[in-house]
């Protein structure tokens, strides 16, 4: 069977990881907003940026917009969109390269 017809397992795993990380990041912003309202323990900005850097920038960006959280912080309003673009480029390159590696190995 030709590899194009086979399941691209590394790419599929990356897609699942990317989606799960962004869902997690979205809910972390939600929980941070709720904690902020009640003046309780907060998620550190460092953790939010590390999640964004690891691939969860889209989830954090959507959470910021949905919950109106951290929308007045310059570092978040400019840094998260930049990390989001970086995440998309890296994710695209990883998916394309995982498919090319499969083509190389099985051709």
Secondary structure, DSSP 8 states (H G I E B T S, - for coil): --GGGS--HHHHHHHHHHHHHHHHHHHHHHHHHHHHHTT-----HHHHHHHIIIIIHHHHHHHHHHHT-STT-HHHHHHHHHHHHHHHHHHHHHHHHHHHHHHHHH-
